[in-house]
Amino acid sequence: MQIVLSYKIIEHTKSKVMSENLARDQKYFNCSEEHELKYVSGKYADQEKVYQFLVESCKNNKIHYSTHMEVYQLIEKELGYPIPIKH
């Protein structure tokens, strides 16, 4: 009984940590993930310009520890493209 209970506590804790990590990963833009650069730039008509902007902004730490919304706001401010509407 004790072993089963301990296992359930460990599994619950592991699951909670994983969901917290996922929530954090979804909230913050990750410059080291190519798919994030492509995903965000793919929301704009001039995908290549936005992609290059993101690459440069990552290199100079302009978007380091930024939320996705902060990245969209920076694109709007720097490039003049409106924040894409979520469908």
Stockholm file with secondary structure:
# STOCKHOLM 1.0

chainA/1-87         MQIVLSYKIIEHTKSKVMSENLARDQKYFNCSEEHELKYVSGKYADQEKVYQFLVESCKNNKIHYSTHMEVYQLIEKELGYPIPIKH
#=GR chainA/1-87 SS CHHHHHHHHHHHHHHHHHHHHHHHHHHBCCTTCHHHHHHHHTTSSSHHHHHHHHHHHHHTTTTTTCBHHHHHHHHHHHHCCCCCCCC
#=GC SS_cons        CHHHHHHHHHHHHHHHHHHHHHHHHHHBCCTTCHHHHHHHHTTSSSHHHHHHHHHHHHHTTTTTTCBHHHHHHHHHHHHCCCCCCCC
//
